[in-house]
Amino acid sequence: MEINYTIAVPVLIAVVALIIFLILKNNKDKKKMEKEIIDSEIKPEKHDSGHV
């Protein structure tokens, strides 16, 4: 059985490119989600120092 390299090489390159793209997109989405979670957290209210 002979391997057809004219088909196998482009397919392999496309698969590797897809994996790299998905990894980079996942990291970007993870950072965006973490920022949204931090921004949505309830922050403590600031009190005036005169009210005790």
C-alpha positions, 0 to 999 in steps of 0.5 A: 500500500502506497501513501499518497503524499500529495493528499496526506501532507496538506491534510496533516498541515490543515489538522495541525493548523486547526489544533493550533487555532483552537488552542489559541482561541480557547486561551483567548476565551478563557482570559475574556471569561475570567475578566467578565467574572472578576468584573461581575463580582460584587464589590464592597461598598465604600463608606464615609469615614464620618459614619461610625 
